[in-house]
Amino acid sequence: MKTKEKLVVFICVLTSILPLLDTTIVTVVLGDIERSFSLHSDEITWVMTAYLIGMALMIPILPTITHRYGILRTWIGAMFIFALGSLIGGLSTPYFSTLVLGRLLQGLGAGLLTPLVQIILVNNFGRENLRMMMAYVGIPAAFIPAIAPLFGSLISTYFSWQALFLMNLPIILLTLLLGYPHIPRSEPVTGRHYRLVGLILFCLGYTLILFLLKQSSLLFQNTFIYLLSFGIGLTVLLFSIWDMSHKENSAIQLKGFQSFGYSIAIFSSFVVGLIFFGFLVLYPNVRIHMDDQQSLNFIGAMLCVQGVGALISRNCMKWEIIKRMNSLLIIPIGLLIVGIATFLLGFSVQKIWFEGLAFLIRGFGIGISTIAVLSAPLEWASKDIYADTSSLSRMVLQLGGAMGIIIATGLTDLAYREAYSLFSLITVILALGLLYTGTHILRKPRKIN
């Protein structure tokens, strides 16, 4: 790669790290924040809920904003929103409401930054090179869940929890200085008028559904209200999707779903989100159930080994056989490897070396499936719906992650001894389903919408 291309990749890495790091690292200091503001346990959840709501609201709006203001302006605006949220969060003492506002702003910024990474890469390198570029940018996602808790603990111990918010500011400044000359300057789309009613309904429905999935414990507190709210959210979401699919000037273009390949690529995001985020809850819970003295550092170390496996998978993207293979086949192959490795974890009790090997193999599978799933939808999309496709894939990924957390929590609560085997079975069944549909699609002439 040329120097300019390397800079673009580095900028995208920094852009993707900010939301990932912030989402994971804050969970470590929730106890410190609770004591600092003298909060009840139900109040502290607003630190995470505000971020979730902000992110869920903004992801669907991204296509409209990028079409109206262009990629560069949208990226700069998202960075400033995230920076403002970080500053407010870091200076929020003694007002808890100010911290919640800061987290909401961080979520709004993250909701734009996360899908923007794919848009920047595909516009800069083209569809044919997207998978290789995602190999460089997507790998930090495998390491951050492992290292962020340790990093957050160190910062809060030697400084304060406020420092975790303020440390974002120099990273954002560096990213802005590097990115301004190199982020593609797409021209705003003029003369295009959007149906804002459909967009607002879509945002509200999606946000409510995602919130309820993330807060599934509320089901047992008030079942009727929970199910009623879920039904309302689902109805609003489905109506907005129907409205968008029947209107030319909809804020989110859904014409890509006319292609079966595009539809499966988007659905693959749900599956990978379910497997990836579900396991991040499953593994610590099973470990703690099996050995309540288990060190969190050990759990983090195993997740780091998984990250090493993902790092190894990046180099495999350069192999000629992988380059020729369609992403719709790479995703299920990677998930099959993940399923087998997860099954092996059930035999790794008291065998640290075996557990480490299983995590290394699992990381390899996670690496290739994650890289492929981040590029697959855009490989089936035409240039005019890149922004719409990136937003849709991220939304579906979030929904899959929320569903995975529910499944993982249920497995560890009901049958933690068989949790690895059951989660492995779910992974393999979903992978085989994707492999079958992917093979079926690739037998037919390719159609890009």
N, C-alpha and C positions, 0 to 999 in steps of 0.2 A: 504493500500500500504506500501511496505517496504521503508526505508529511501532512498535507491538508486533510486527507482522508482519515489518517490516524487521529488527528485533532477532533474531527467530527465524531468518531467512535468514542474517544475519551470524554467528550462533552456529553454524549448520550449515556455513558456509564455513570457520570456524575449526576445527570438528570434523573436517572432511574434509581440511583442509590438513595437520594434524599427522601422520597416517600417510603421506600422499603425500610430504611434505617429508622425513620421516625415512627413508623407503625409498630415496629418490634421493640424498640429501645424504651419507649415510654412505659410499657407494661412492667418493666423492672422497678420503676420508681413510683408506682402507684401508692405503695405503702407510705413512702416519704411524703408524697403530696397529700395523702389523707391526714397524716399527722400534722403537716404544716398548716392546713386550713381547718383542722379539727372537724373533719367530716364524718358522716355516717357512711356505712359500706354501700348503701344504695345511691348516695350522692356522687361518690368517686367514679362511678361508671360513666358519668357524663363526659369525663376526659376522653374516653374512647368513643362514646356514642356521637359526640359532636363532630369528631374527625370522620367517622363513618358516614354521617348524614351529609357533611360537606362534600366528601368524595363522591358519594352516590348521586348527589344532585348535579355535579359538574361534568361527569363523564359523558352523559347523553348530550350535553350542550356543546361539547367540543366541535362537532362538525359545523354547526352554525357559526361559531366564533371564528374558526379557521377560514371558512369561506368568506366571512365579512371582513376580517382584518389581516389575513395571511398568516403563514406559519411562524415567521420571526416575531411579529408583534404579539401573537398569542403566547408564544414561549416566554417572551420577556414579561408579559403581564402575569403569567402563571408564576414565574419566579418571584416577582415582586409581592404577589399575594401570599405566597408561601413564606417569604422573608418577613412580611408584616406580621403574619400569624406567629412565627417563631419569636420575633421581638416582643410582641404582646404577651406571649406565653412565658418568656423569660423574665419579664418585668411585672408579672401579674400579682405578686404578693402585695397586700394581704387580701385581695378580692378574688374569690374563686370564680365568680361570673366572668371576670376578665380572662382567666385561664381558659374557660370554656369557649369564649369568643376567639381566643388565639388558636385553639384547636380546630374550631369550625373553619377559620380562614386557612389554616394549614391543609385541612381536608379539601377545601375548594381549589387550592393551588395544586395539590397532589392529583385531584381528579382530572386536571388538564395535563399535567406533566407526564403521567403514566402512559396514556395512549399516544402522546406527542412523540415519544421516542421512536415508535414504529413508523410514524409518518415522516419524521426527519430522515430516518435511514432509507426508507423505500424511495423517497424523492431524491436522495443524494446518491444512492448506489444502484437503484433500479431493482425490479422484482427478481431478476435472475441472481443477484448477489445478496439478497436480503437475508437468506438463511445463514450464510457465513458471517455476516455482520451481527446478526442476533446471537451468534455463538460467542462473540466477544462481549456483547452488552448484557446478555442474559445470565451469564455465569455468576455474577455477584449475588443474584437471588438465591443461589444454593448455599452461599456462605453466611449471608447476613443473619438468617434466623439462628444460626449457631453462635456467631461472635457478638451479635448485638447485646444479648443479655449480660455477657461478661463485661463488655465495654461500658454499658450503661451502669453496671454495678461499680466499676472502678471510678467513673466520673462522679457519680453521686457520693461515693465514699470520700474522695479526696477534695471534691469541690462542693457542689450542691445540685439538686435536681434541675434548678433553673439553668445551669450550664449546658444541659442537654438540649435546651431550646436555642440558647444563644450561640452554640457552636455551629449551628446551621448557617449563620450569617456569613462568615468568611468563605465557606464552601460555595454558597450562592453567589457571592461577589466574584470569586475565581471563575465559576462557571459562566457568569454573564460576560466577564471580560474576554474569556476564550471563545465563547459562543457567538457573540454579536457579529464578528466578521465572517463566520463560517456556516451559520444556520441558513438553510435555503430561504431566499426571499420570494415566496410565492405571492403573486398578485391577488388582491381580493377579488371575489366573484361579484361583478356588478349586475344590476338588473334582476337579481334573484330575490323573490319575496317568499318568506317562510310562513307556514301556518303555526303560529306560536301556541295556539290552544292545544294542539296535538302534542307539541313538545312539552308543555307544562304538565299535561296529564301523564305523559310517559315518565317524566322525571319523578312526579309524585308517586305514581304506582310502583315504579322500580325501587325508589328509595324506601317506601313502606315495606315492600316484600323483602328487600335485603336486610332492613333493620329487624324485622320479625324473625327471619332465619338466623341472624346473628344472635338474637336475644330469645332463643327457643325455650329457655328456662321459664319465660313468662307464661308459657302454655299451661304450666302446672299451678300457677298462681291465680289465674283467672281464665279458664279455658274458653268460656263463651266470648269474652271480649277479644281474646287472641284470635280465635277462629273467625269472628266477625270482621276484625281488622284485616286479617289475611285475605278473606273473601273480597272485601272492598278493594284492597290493593291489587289483587289479581284481576278483578273486573275492570278497574281503571286502566291497568297495564294492557290487558288484552284489547280493550276498546281503542286505546291510543294506537296500538300496533295495527289494528284493522283500519283505522282512519288513515294512518300513514301509508299503508299499502295500497290505498285507493286514491291517493292524491299525488299529483306530479310535483307540487311544491312543498312536500313534507320536509321538516327540519332534519330528519334522519332518513336517508335513502335506503329502502329495503329491496331494491330491484335485484341485488346480488343473489337473493334467495331463490330466484328463478333457476339458478344453477344448483343441481344436487351436490356437486363438489364443494361449492361455496357453503352450502348449508351444513354439510358434514364437517368442514373445516371450522366453522363457528361452534358447532356442537362439541367438537374435540376440545375446545377451550374449556367447556364445562367439565368434561371428564378429567382433564389434566388438573384443573383447579381442585376438583373433588379429591383426587389422589394425593396431590402435593400438600395442600393445606390440611387435609384430614389427617395425614400421617404426622404432621407437626404437633397435633394434639394427641394422637393415639400413642406415639412412642413414649413421651414423658409420663403419661397417665399409666400405661402398662408397667413401665419401669418402677414407678412409685408404688403401684399396687403389689408388685412382686417383691420389692425390697425398699421399705420405707426409709432406709438409711442411704439410699442411692444418692450419690453426689450429683448436683445439677451441673457441675463442671464436667463430669463423665458424660452426661447426656449431651452437653454442648460439644464435647470432644468427638463423640460418635457422629453428630450432625456435621462436624467439620470434615470428618473422613468422607461422609457423603458428598460434601462440597468438592473434595479432591477427585472423587469419581466423576463429578460433573465437569470438572476442569479437564480431565482426561478426554471426556467425550467431545470437547471443543475441537481437539486436534483431529478427531475422526471425521469432522465435517469437511476436511480437506481431501479425504480419500475419494478417488474417482468413482467408486461404486456407490458411495453415499451421495455424491453430487448428482449422479444420474437418477437416484431414487426419488420418487415423489414424496412430499411431506406427509401426505395422507397414509403412506405406508410406514414412514419413519416413526410417526407418533405411536401407533399400536405396537410396533416392534419394541420401542423403548418402554412402553407400559408393560409388556410381557416380561421384560427383564426386571422391571420394578416389582411385578407381582411375584416372580420366582424368588427374588432376593428378600422380599417381605416374608414369604413363607419360611425361608431359611432362618429368619430371626427367631422363630419359635423354637429352634433347636440350639440356640446360642447361649442358653442360661449357664452362667459360670464359665463360659468360654469366651474371653474377651477377644482373642485373636479371630475367632470364628465370627463374632458379632461385627468386628471391624471389617472383615472381608465381605460380609453380607452388605454392610453399608457402602463399601467401595463399589460393589456391583450395582447396588440400588442407585447410587449417585450417578453412575454411568447411564443407566436407563432414564433417570430423571433429566439428566443433562440433554440427551438427544431428543427426548419427547418435548421438553420445554422449549428448546430452540426451534424445533419444527412447528410447534403449535403457535408460536408467536409470529411466524412468517406465513404459515399455511393460508389463513384467510386472505391476506394481501396478495398471495400468489394467484388467487382465483378472482381478484377484484380488478375492475378497470380503474384508471387513474383518477377519474372524477369522483369515485366513492372511497378513496383511501381513508379519509378522515372518518367517514361513517363506519367503515369496516373495522378500523382500529378501535373506535369507541364500542362498537357492538361486541367485539371479541373480548375486550376488557370487562365489559358488564357481565357477559356470560361466564367469564373466568371467576369473577367475584361471587356470582351466584353458586357456581360449582364449589368454590372454596367454603362458602357458608354451609352448603349441604354436606360437604365432607366433614366439617367440624361436628355437625349434628350426628352423623353416622359414627364417627370415631368416638364421640362422647358416649353414645348409646352402647357401642361394643364394649368399651372399658367398664361401664357401669353394670352391664348385664352378664358379660362372659369374658372377663379380661384374660383368662388363661388361653382362650381360643381366639383372642382378638386379632393376632397376627394372621392366623390361618383364614379367618373370615374376611379380613380386609384384603388379604391376598386373593381370595376367591372373587371378591367384588372387582378387584383390579383386572384379573385375568378375563372375566366375563365381558367387561366393558372393552378391554383391548381386543378380544376376538371379534366382538361386534364391529368395532371400528376397522379392523383388518378386513373383514368380509365386505363391508360397504366400500372401503377404499379400493379394494381389488375390483369390485363390480364397477365402480365409477371409472377407473382407469382403463377399462376395456372399451369404453365408448369414446368418441371424439370429444376433445376438450372444448368447453365453452366458457369464456370469461365474460362476466357481466360487470 
